[in-house]
């Protein structure tokens, strides 16, 4: 019968490839609800919007690669139900596909704005079709409003400015990047956007919204009224758990998985944006991560465990975002830290090191032009994984972070 993977994004595609690389010889079926081949999502808010020429699908798997690896791809199909006792996946077209094991890599969906009018001028960004639709709307000198000052909203804002549009970012919290990003880095990103002509409005809520096929009118709690040609809504994402929930699988801020990515139902695994899992570096704290590398790494681990490896997921969380000519990178969980130590790297770049009560390094957050923080962030990742307790003097000074690693590293 073989293995079925529901979800043909980064996580599902990597899992399918890894199954073959691990020597799995039986049937692999990869099911996606989009008609497209599996593709990368990070370019949707960046290159796809900025490319001068018509962008191409940033495919992960081509038809040739699928054929070479004997991976059956079913696109444009949704999974309606799981028959856990009979071990069948039921598709919306009536097909019942048998499986030996099942991987749920269903991802997350954009959080919708309640009671929003229906208009092509109100856009959510999750798929390549969303990105292409937004690209066709954004032009020089038009006004783009972005609701939500998180990673996606700010990346879209930067890309829209790159196309010459006027941009206003609206954030209901008191600052942008409230979730998981330290305030000094958020302040740097705010100044970067403002320096590039983006209007950033924080601490304001949307009181009213009217839209037709030409514009969107937005009434704000501070009394302002904004008329925009396009409104991009980026107010977070929700894990896609409906299929699992209908099958009686445990849900806890996503599909609940254990450290081996096994769900509460035998022979069914979950990985990527859709699942939560306990992380050993943070005392078994249950996490759900919406990040490209987590999706990739969990897809690879799930493939190993589907073929009997029984390995635990221990990878240090990692996030990054490109904002104009700057890159923001975070490893670990900043909210686990009690002490923050700053290291300046020149050219306005800096890293914040986050230490817990035992002086263990639990996170590092950096921002700077280009790849200015990349090396120290990578070394910080190794220090976090190694549960190192460095001195604050060494972190703040000019010492090479590599010198803080055990000699075997």
C-alpha positions as CSV (number, residue, x, y, z in Angstrom):
1,X,0.0,0.0,0.0
2,X,2.8,2.4,0.8
3,X,3.1,5.8,2.4
4,X,0.7,8.7,1.7
5,X,1.8,12.3,2.4
6,X,-1.0,14.9,2.7
7,X,0.4,18.3,1.9
8,X,2.7,19.0,-1.0
9,X,4.6,22.0,0.4
10,X,8.2,22.2,1.6
11,X,7.6,19.6,4.4
12,X,5.7,17.1,2.3
13,X,8.0,17.3,-0.7
14,X,11.2,16.9,1.4
15,X,9.6,14.0,3.2
16,X,8.8,12.3,-0.1
17,X,12.4,12.7,-1.4
18,X,13.9,11.6,1.8
19,X,11.9,8.4,1.8
20,X,13.6,7.4,-1.4
21,X,17.0,8.5,-0.1
22,X,16.4,6.3,2.9
23,X,15.9,3.3,0.6
24,X,12.1,3.1,0.9
25,X,10.9,1.0,-2.1
26,X,7.2,1.0,-1.8
27,X,4.5,3.4,-3.2
28,X,4.8,7.0,-2.2
29,X,1.8,9.3,-2.9
30,X,2.1,13.0,-2.4
31,X,-1.2,14.9,-2.3
32,X,-1.6,18.6,-2.7
33,X,-4.7,20.8,-2.9
34,X,-3.0,23.1,-5.4
35,X,-2.7,22.1,-9.1
36,X,0.9,23.2,-9.2
37,X,4.0,21.1,-8.6
38,X,5.4,21.5,-5.0
39,X,7.1,24.9,-4.7
40,X,9.0,27.1,-2.2
41,X,7.0,29.7,-0.3
42,X,9.6,32.2,0.9
43,X,10.0,33.8,-2.5
44,X,6.2,34.7,-2.6
45,X,6.6,37.8,-0.5
46,X,10.0,38.7,-2.0
47,X,11.3,37.7,-5.5
48,X,7.9,36.9,-7.0
49,X,6.8,40.5,-6.3
50,X,10.1,42.1,-7.2
51,X,11.1,40.3,-10.4
52,X,11.2,42.5,-13.4
53,X,10.2,39.7,-15.7
54,X,7.4,37.3,-15.4
55,X,8.4,35.0,-12.4
56,X,8.6,31.3,-12.7
57,X,7.2,28.8,-10.2
58,X,9.9,28.2,-7.6
59,X,9.5,24.5,-7.8
60,X,10.9,22.0,-5.3
61,X,10.1,19.0,-7.4
62,X,9.9,18.9,-11.2
63,X,8.0,16.3,-13.2
64,X,11.4,14.7,-14.0
65,X,12.4,14.4,-10.4
66,X,9.0,13.0,-9.4
67,X,9.4,10.4,-12.1
68,X,13.0,9.6,-11.3
69,X,12.0,9.0,-7.7
70,X,8.8,7.2,-8.5
71,X,6.8,9.7,-6.4
72,X,3.1,9.8,-7.3
73,X,1.9,13.4,-7.2
74,X,-1.8,14.1,-7.0
75,X,-2.4,17.8,-7.4
76,X,-5.6,19.8,-7.1
77,X,-7.1,17.2,-4.7
78,X,-8.2,17.6,-1.1
79,X,-8.3,14.9,1.5
80,X,-11.7,14.8,3.1
81,X,-11.4,12.1,5.8
82,X,-9.1,9.4,7.2
83,X,-10.5,6.0,7.8
84,X,-8.1,5.0,10.6
85,X,-9.5,1.5,11.2
86,X,-9.4,0.6,7.5
87,X,-6.3,2.7,6.9
88,X,-7.7,4.6,3.9
89,X,-7.5,8.2,3.0
90,X,-10.7,9.5,1.4
91,X,-10.4,12.2,-1.3
92,X,-13.0,14.8,-2.2
93,X,-13.4,13.1,-5.7
94,X,-14.6,9.9,-4.0
95,X,-11.3,8.0,-4.2
96,X,-10.2,5.9,-1.2
97,X,-6.4,5.4,-1.1
98,X,-5.0,2.7,1.2
99,X,-1.9,3.4,3.2
100,X,0.5,1.6,5.5
101,X,1.5,4.9,7.1
102,X,0.4,8.5,6.7
103,X,2.1,11.8,7.1
104,X,0.1,14.9,7.6
105,X,2.0,18.0,6.4
106,X,-1.1,20.1,5.8
107,X,0.6,23.4,6.7
108,X,-1.2,26.6,7.8
109,X,-3.7,28.9,6.3
110,X,-3.9,32.7,6.6
111,X,-6.0,34.0,9.4
112,X,-9.0,35.8,7.8
113,X,-10.2,39.2,8.7
114,X,-13.7,38.9,10.2
115,X,-16.5,40.4,8.2
116,X,-14.3,41.7,5.5
117,X,-16.0,42.6,2.2
118,X,-15.3,40.4,-0.8
119,X,-13.0,42.2,-3.2
120,X,-10.0,41.3,-5.4
121,X,-8.4,44.4,-3.8
122,X,-8.2,42.6,-0.4
123,X,-5.4,40.0,-0.7
124,X,-4.1,37.2,1.5
125,X,-0.7,35.8,0.7
126,X,-0.2,32.0,1.0
127,X,0.0,30.5,-2.5
128,X,1.8,31.3,-5.8
129,X,-1.6,32.3,-7.2
130,X,-2.0,34.8,-4.4
131,X,1.5,36.2,-5.1
132,X,0.8,36.5,-8.8
133,X,-2.5,38.2,-8.2
134,X,-0.9,40.7,-5.9
135,X,2.0,41.3,-8.3
136,X,-0.5,42.2,-11.0
137,X,-2.1,44.8,-8.8
138,X,1.0,46.5,-7.4
139,X,2.3,49.4,-9.5
140,X,4.4,52.5,-9.0
141,X,2.8,55.4,-7.2
142,X,-0.3,53.3,-6.1
143,X,-1.1,53.0,-2.4
144,X,-0.7,49.6,-0.8
145,X,-2.0,49.1,2.8
146,X,-0.6,46.2,4.8
147,X,-2.6,45.0,7.8
148,X,-0.2,43.2,10.2
149,X,3.4,44.1,11.1
150,X,4.7,40.5,11.2
151,X,7.3,38.9,8.9
152,X,5.0,38.4,5.9
153,X,3.4,41.8,6.1
154,X,6.8,43.6,6.4
155,X,8.3,41.6,3.6
156,X,5.4,42.5,1.3
157,X,5.7,46.2,2.4
158,X,9.4,46.2,1.4
159,X,8.7,44.5,-1.9
160,X,5.9,46.9,-2.7
161,X,8.2,49.8,-2.0
162,X,10.7,48.1,-4.3
163,X,8.1,48.3,-7.1
164,X,7.6,52.0,-6.4
165,X,4.3,51.9,-4.5
166,X,3.4,54.0,-1.5
167,X,3.0,51.8,1.5
168,X,1.3,52.0,4.9
169,X,1.7,49.3,7.5
170,X,-1.1,49.0,10.1
171,X,-0.3,47.1,13.3
172,X,-2.7,46.8,16.3
173,X,0.0,46.0,18.8
174,X,2.2,48.7,20.2
175,X,5.1,47.7,17.9
176,X,5.8,45.6,14.9
177,X,7.2,42.0,15.2
178,X,5.7,41.6,18.6
179,X,5.8,37.8,18.4
180,X,9.2,36.4,19.2
181,X,11.4,39.3,18.1
182,X,13.1,41.5,20.7
183,X,12.2,45.1,20.8
184,X,15.6,46.5,19.8
185,X,15.5,44.5,16.6
186,X,11.9,45.6,16.0
187,X,13.0,49.2,16.4
188,X,15.8,48.7,13.9
189,X,13.3,47.2,11.3
190,X,10.8,50.0,12.0
191,X,13.5,52.7,11.3
192,X,14.6,50.8,8.2
193,X,11.1,50.8,6.8
194,X,10.5,54.4,7.7
195,X,13.8,55.3,6.1
196,X,12.6,53.7,2.9
197,X,9.4,55.7,2.9
198,X,7.0,53.2,4.5
199,X,4.5,54.7,6.9
200,X,4.3,52.5,10.0
201,X,1.2,52.9,12.2
202,X,1.2,50.9,15.5
203,X,-1.3,50.6,18.3
204,X,-4.3,51.2,16.0
205,X,-7.2,48.9,15.2
206,X,-9.4,48.7,12.1
207,X,-12.8,50.0,12.9
208,X,-14.4,49.8,9.5
209,X,-13.6,48.5,6.0
210,X,-15.3,49.2,2.7
211,X,-14.1,47.9,-0.7
212,X,-15.1,47.6,-4.3
213,X,-13.0,46.5,-7.3
214,X,-11.1,49.7,-7.4
215,X,-10.0,50.6,-3.9
216,X,-10.3,49.8,-0.2
217,X,-11.3,52.4,2.4
218,X,-10.1,51.7,6.0
219,X,-11.2,53.5,9.1
220,X,-8.8,53.4,12.1
221,X,-9.2,53.7,15.8
222,X,-7.0,56.8,15.9
223,X,-9.5,58.7,13.7
224,X,-7.5,58.3,10.5
225,X,-9.1,57.1,7.3
226,X,-6.9,55.4,4.7
227,X,-7.8,54.9,1.0
228,X,-5.7,52.2,-0.6
229,X,-5.6,50.6,-4.0
230,X,-4.8,47.3,-2.4
231,X,-5.0,45.9,1.2
232,X,-2.7,43.0,2.0
233,X,-3.9,41.1,5.1
234,X,-1.1,39.5,7.1
235,X,-2.5,38.9,10.6
236,X,-1.1,35.5,11.3
237,X,-1.8,31.9,10.3
238,X,-3.8,29.0,11.6
239,X,-2.7,25.4,11.5
240,X,-4.7,23.2,9.2
241,X,-6.0,20.6,11.6
242,X,-9.5,19.9,10.3
243,X,-8.6,16.6,8.6
244,X,-6.8,15.3,11.7
245,X,-9.6,16.5,14.0
246,X,-12.3,14.7,12.0
247,X,-10.2,11.5,12.5
248,X,-10.1,11.9,16.2
249,X,-6.4,12.8,16.3
250,X,-5.4,14.9,19.3
251,X,-5.1,18.7,18.6
252,X,-3.0,21.0,20.8
253,X,-2.1,24.3,19.0
254,X,-1.9,22.2,15.9
255,X,-1.9,18.5,15.4
256,X,-0.3,17.2,18.6
257,X,2.8,15.1,17.9
258,X,5.4,13.6,20.2
259,X,9.2,14.1,19.9
260,X,9.3,11.6,17.0
261,X,6.4,13.4,15.2
262,X,4.0,10.6,15.9
263,X,0.4,11.6,16.5
264,X,-2.1,10.0,18.9
265,X,-3.2,7.6,16.1
266,X,-0.9,4.7,15.3
267,X,1.0,4.9,11.9
268,X,0.0,8.6,11.4
269,X,2.7,11.3,11.7
270,X,2.5,15.1,11.5
271,X,5.2,17.6,10.6
272,X,5.7,21.2,9.6
273,X,3.5,24.3,10.2
274,X,0.5,22.1,11.1
275,X,1.9,20.3,14.1
276,X,3.0,21.1,17.7
277,X,5.7,19.0,19.4
278,X,7.8,19.0,22.6
279,X,11.3,20.4,22.3
280,X,14.0,18.9,24.5
281,X,16.2,22.1,24.5
282,X,13.4,24.0,26.3
283,X,12.3,21.5,28.9
284,X,9.8,19.7,26.6
285,X,7.9,22.9,25.9
286,X,5.4,22.3,23.2
287,X,6.1,24.4,20.1
288,X,4.5,25.0,16.8
289,X,6.9,26.7,14.3
290,X,5.9,28.4,11.1
291,X,9.3,28.5,9.4
292,X,10.8,27.2,6.2
293,X,13.7,25.3,7.8
294,X,11.5,23.7,10.4
295,X,9.2,22.4,7.6
296,X,12.2,21.0,5.7
297,X,13.9,19.5,8.8
298,X,10.7,17.9,10.1
299,X,9.9,16.5,6.7
300,X,13.3,14.8,6.6
301,X,13.0,13.5,10.2
302,X,9.4,12.2,9.6
303,X,10.7,10.3,6.5
304,X,13.3,8.6,8.7
305,X,10.8,7.7,11.4
306,X,8.3,6.5,8.9
307,X,10.9,3.9,7.8
308,X,11.7,2.9,11.4
309,X,14.4,5.3,12.7
310,X,12.5,6.4,15.9
311,X,14.6,9.6,16.1
312,X,13.6,12.7,18.2
313,X,13.4,16.2,16.8
314,X,16.0,18.3,18.5
315,X,16.9,21.0,15.8
316,X,17.3,24.5,17.2
317,X,14.5,26.7,15.9
318,X,15.6,29.1,13.2
319,X,13.8,32.1,11.6
320,X,14.9,34.6,9.0
321,X,13.4,37.5,7.1
322,X,14.8,39.8,4.4
323,X,13.8,43.4,4.8
324,X,15.1,45.7,2.1
325,X,18.9,45.3,2.2
326,X,18.8,43.9,5.7
327,X,18.5,40.4,7.0
328,X,16.9,39.5,10.4
329,X,17.9,36.1,11.8
330,X,16.9,34.4,15.0
331,X,18.0,31.0,16.5
332,X,16.4,29.5,19.6
333,X,13.5,31.1,21.5
334,X,14.1,34.6,22.7
335,X,11.3,34.5,25.2
336,X,13.1,31.8,27.2
337,X,15.9,34.2,28.1
338,X,16.2,36.4,31.2
339,X,19.5,38.2,30.5
340,X,20.2,39.9,27.2
341,X,23.8,40.6,26.0
342,X,24.4,42.8,23.0
343,X,27.3,42.4,20.5
344,X,27.8,45.1,17.9
345,X,29.2,44.0,14.6
346,X,29.7,47.3,12.8
347,X,27.7,48.8,9.9
348,X,24.7,49.0,12.3
349,X,24.5,45.2,12.7
350,X,24.2,43.7,16.1
351,X,23.3,40.4,17.9
352,X,21.3,40.0,21.1
353,X,22.2,36.9,23.1
354,X,19.5,35.5,25.4
355,X,20.5,33.6,28.5
356,X,18.3,31.7,31.0
357,X,18.6,31.7,34.8
358,X,21.4,29.2,34.6
359,X,23.4,31.4,32.1
360,X,22.7,28.9,29.3
361,X,22.4,30.4,25.9
362,X,18.9,29.8,24.7
363,X,18.6,32.2,21.7
364,X,20.4,34.7,19.6
365,X,18.7,37.5,17.6
366,X,20.5,39.5,14.9
367,X,19.9,42.1,12.3
368,X,22.2,43.9,9.8
369,X,22.9,44.6,6.2
370,X,23.4,41.6,3.9
371,X,24.8,38.5,5.7
372,X,26.5,40.6,8.3
373,X,25.1,38.5,11.2
374,X,25.0,35.1,9.5
375,X,28.3,33.7,10.8
376,X,27.7,34.6,14.5
377,X,24.1,33.4,14.2
378,X,25.3,30.0,12.9
379,X,27.9,29.7,15.7
380,X,25.2,30.7,18.2
381,X,23.1,27.9,16.9
382,X,25.9,25.4,17.8
383,X,26.3,27.0,21.2
384,X,22.5,26.6,21.9
385,X,22.5,23.0,20.7
386,X,25.4,22.3,22.9
387,X,23.7,23.8,26.0
388,X,26.7,26.1,26.5
389,X,26.9,28.6,29.4
390,X,29.2,31.3,28.0
391,X,30.3,34.4,30.0
392,X,28.5,37.7,29.2
393,X,32.0,39.2,28.7
394,X,32.8,36.8,26.0
395,X,29.5,37.3,24.2
396,X,29.7,41.1,24.4
397,X,33.3,41.4,23.4
398,X,35.3,40.6,20.3
399,X,36.0,37.0,21.2
400,X,35.4,34.5,18.3
401,X,32.2,32.6,19.3
402,X,33.8,29.5,17.9
403,X,36.3,29.6,20.8
404,X,33.3,29.0,23.2
405,X,32.5,25.7,21.6
406,X,33.8,22.4,22.9
407,X,37.0,21.4,21.1
408,X,35.2,18.5,19.4
409,X,32.9,21.0,17.7
